[in-house]
Amino acid sequence: MKNKMDQLLESQRNVHVLYAFDGTENYTKQLLNYINEGIHAGDYILIVENERMTRELKQHMGKEHTEKQLEKVHFVNSLHFYWSSGSYHPPAIHDYFTKTVAPYIENNLSFRSWAHVEWESVKEPLFLIEDFEKIADRAVDEYNFPLVCAYEKKKMPHHLTKSLMETHPYVLLEDELIASPQYQSVSSQA
């Protein structure tokens, strides 16, 4: 039986999802499910993740998938992705992402993405995260692909949670996908 996320992705590709997770075990389970469903759907999968989690995921995936299936999964080091310009700068992150997905778009290949958003401390200017999420929301519509943005719940102050609920039309709870009642479409803000 397909979960709600998989059902949604069958009917709509431009899906931007917030996943506020509790604990590494839940996180790993959700991400592996997303990868598995992507492989079975015939999608390429772009995962923005830290090195430690990437190693762990590759071990799990190697037990469940063939080499040919694993060729569809592409990992991007999250440190390089978010800090390519030397700081957390949304336009630079967007440029990095655009270059990364260009081969999929140019060759009309179906892809999905998962981004683990983490930063050193909550002292970072959190408005930059909101700016980045607005850019991501536009990219999801422009390139017609699903994107899950994963944030560790305990590192999300209230004002960040509010901002993320406003920039993501969907929220993934551990076993449920819901529409965000606070979502504000970036296209309606233009």
N, C-alpha and C positions, 0 to 999 in steps of 0.2 A: 504494500500500500504506500502510495506516495505521500510525502509530507506536504504541508501547505506551501512551503517555499518552492518545491519542485512543481507543484500544480500551478503556482503563479508564473513560474518561468516558462512553462509550456504555453501559456496564453499571452505573456508579455515579456519582452526581452529587456526593456529599459527600466530596470528595477534597482533602486538605491536603498540599501537596508542598513540600519544601525543594529549592531549586535553588542550590547553591554554585557560582558561575561563575568561570571564569578568562578574563578579557579581554572587552573590549567587543564584539569581533566575534562570539564565541560567544554572548554574552548577547543581542545584537541578533537573531541568527539564531533562537534559541529563542523569544524573545518574539514575533517576527514570525510564526513558525509557530503559536504559541498563538493569536494574533489571527486569522490566516487560518483555522485550524480552527474557531475560535469563530464567525466569520462564516459559514462553510459549514455549521455545525451549527445556525445560526439563533439563536445566543445573543447577548445583549448582552454587551459586554466592558468591564469596569471596570479601568483601568490606573492604579496609583499609581506615579508616575514623576517624576523631576526634569525641569526645563524643557529642558535641553540635549538629553537623550535623547528627550523628547517631540517636539521639533522634528525630530530625525533620523528617528524612527519615522513621523511624519506624512508626511515626504517619500517614504519607501519605500512607505507604504500608498497614497499618492495615485497612484502609478504602477501599482498592482495592483488597486485596487478602485474601484467606482463610488461616487458621492456617497451614494447610498442605503445601500450597504453600510457606508460610513464613519460614517453616522449611528448605527450600533449600537455604536461604539467611543467610550467616555467616558474622558477623562484627568483625573486628580486630581493636583494639584501635591503631590509628596511632602513638601515642607517644610511646607505648610499641613496636610497630613494627620497627620504625626507630631508636629508641634509646635503644634497648634491651641490648646493651653492654655498655651503659653509654655515648655513643657518636654516631654520624652518621658514622657507619663503614660498608661499603658495604658487606664484607664477613659475618658479623654477621647478617645483614638484610637478606642475601641470605639463611643462615642457618635457621633463624626464618621462612622464607617463605617456605622453603623445608619441615620443620616439619609440618607447617600448611596445606600444600597441600598433604602431604603423604597419608592420608586416601582416598582422591579422586583418587590418582594415583594407590595406592595398590588395590583398589576395582574397578578400571577401570571406574570411574564415570566422566562424562563430566562436566567440570566446566569452569567458566570464572571469571576474576578478574578485579577489579577497585581499583587503588591506588591513593589516594589524597596525593600528595607529598608537604609537607609544612615544613618549618623550621623557627626557631626564627628570623633569620635575614640573609641578603645576605652576612654577614661577614663570614659565614661558608665557608670552602674551597670548591668551586664549582666543582673542578675536581673530588671530591668524588661522586657528583651526576652523572657525566659522567661515572665514574667507575661503579656505581650502575646500570645505564641504560644499559650499555654493558652486565652486568651480567643478567639483566632482559631480554634483547633481546635473549640471549642464552637460558635462561630458557623457554621462550615462544616456541622456536623451539624444545627444548628437551622434554618438557612435553605436547606440542601440545595443547595450550590453548590461548584464547584471553586475552589481558591485556591492559587496558586503564590507562595511567599515566596522572593524572590531576594536572596541575600547574596553579596558579593564574597569569594571564598575567601581571598585573601591578607589580608583584614581580620578574619578569624575566628580568635581565639585558641582554643586547645584546649578550654577549659572552655565557650566559647560553642558550638563545634561539637558537643560532647557534649550540651548542653542542647537544641540545635536537633534533633538526631537523636532525642531523647526526646519532642519535641513535634510531630513530623511523621511520620505513618504511611508516607509515601512520600518517596523521594529521587530527584530527576532528575539523572542524570549527563549528560554531553554528548549521548549518543545512546541512553541506556537509562534506564528507570524501574524502581526496585527498591523493595521493602518495607524500611523501616527496622527493623533487628533490635533497636534500642534503644527503639523507640516505646513510650510509656506513655500509654494512653488517659486523657484527663481525666475521662471518665465513670466509669472504674474507680477514680479517685482521690477521687471525691466522697464 
